[in-house]
Amino acid sequence: MKERITMKKLALILSFVLFSSSAFAGSCPMMAKSLDAKIAEAQELRDAGMKAHDSGDHKNSVELFNKALEMFKG
């Protein structure tokens, strides 16, 4: 037996979808801040890696670069 979707049910479903998507939209600035912090930390590791490279400490340079790259995996 097929049940017809009434206007009341349709309105309820649509309002739920609209309000839930706007709730997720509010988290965008928090996500951006989190990403900015991660980028800043990776930039610091990158800069330290280049400094180590320029001074001839290639082992440390590679470790720092790998740390920075690991931040963006997963």
N, C-alpha and C positions, 0 to 999 in steps of 0.2 A: 504494500500500500504506500503510494507516494504521498508525502506530506508537502503541502504548498507552503512556501515561505510567505508569511504575512508581512504587511507593511511594518508592523510593530517589531517583528524579528529582524527585518532588514534594517530598520533604523537603529536598532540596538547593535547589530553587527557593524554597521558603518561607523557609528559613534565610537565603538571600541577600537576599531582600526585607526581612525583619525586621532583619537586621544593617545593611543599607545605610541604611534609614530612621532607625535610631537614630544612625548616624554623622552624618547631616544634622541631627538634632535637637541635637547638641552645638554646632553653629555658631550657634544662636539667640542666645545671650548676646553673641557677638561682633558679630552683625548689629545687635542692640539698641544696643550701645555705639557702633557706627559711626553709627547713626541719631541717637542722642543728641548726638553731636558735631556732626553736620550741623544739627540743630535749634538747638543752642546758637549756632553760627556764623550761622545765618539770623536768630536773635533779635537778635544783636549788630548785624547789618546793618540790621534793621528799626528797632532803637532809634536807631541813627545816622541812619537816614533820617528818622525822626520829629523828631530834634533838628535836622537840617538844614532840614526843613520849617518847624518852629517859629521858626527864626531867619531864614526868608525865602529860604533857598538851595534853591529848588525844583528846579533842574537837578540838583544833587548828590543831593537827596532821591530823585528819580526813578531816577537811576543806582543808588543803593544798594538801592532796592526791587527794581529789575529784577535786580540781582545775586543778591539773596536768592531771588527767584522762580526764577531759572535753576538754582539748586541742586536744585530738585525736579522739573525736567523731564528727560525722557529715561529 
